[in-house]
């Protein structure tokens, strides 16, 4: 018992860690003029779900209110409340607005815009790459690299002149019938895609079952099968099937222990019935 506790204590519980080659990548998520505080909160939650923290609100049309806090859940303190908020003057001219946006973008090594609209070859600003096409594997990073992913308004997304300021544009593949995605959902999909690309994802550490444990389980299964009056050839095939399934899955101690309990209960129930009503 003591040995098992020591093993469990030393087990690595992490199921995802950032790949070494991507440690210098820093991701920022900018919402341009968001109007729904609930969406802002939900975005904060998605960022934390997938290991990101840098949220920026550019000229927001909403405040961080009770709805934002409610939808951010456990991301309230370290993502939502720490979000960078950039306010512009009221009734700012379009030229001045674009100047301020361009100045803001200068703080980043790469600025990636997002668009829900299908690209047209005559509109170079909206020629997009799918989010799955993002590939950082060839980047040799010996210093910090700041990447800003920019999301547009809930109603209209990013305008053409805003997309022109981005290094390139990505979109999420959707059905042609309805391509518009809710802002928070779009951020979640992008975060999840990045999460898979940047991290080593494992099942987590388990305590593997031993050969002896599995052999004991097969004996218990065999006892149940014998009571069911199969012929010997079928018996062997059933046992073989269990060995294949449990072997391929590299079953854990816990899984084998639960199966042992199950077949013990079946055997005990059969014995009780046999003693009460006679052999079946």
Secondary structure, DSSP 8 states (H G I E B T S, - for coil): -HHHHHHHHTS---SEEE-GGGTTEEEEEEEES---HHHHHHHHHHHHHTT--EEEEES-SS---HHHHHHHGGGIIIIITT-EEE---TT--HHHHHHHHHHHHTTSSEEEEE--S---TT-GGG--EEGGG---TT---SS-EEEEEEE-BTTTBS-HHHHTTSSEEEE----TT-----HHHHHHHHHHHHHHHHEEE------B--HHHHHHHHHHHHHHHHHTT--HHHHHHHHHHHHHHHHHTT-BHHHHHHHHHHHHHHHHHHHHHHHHH---
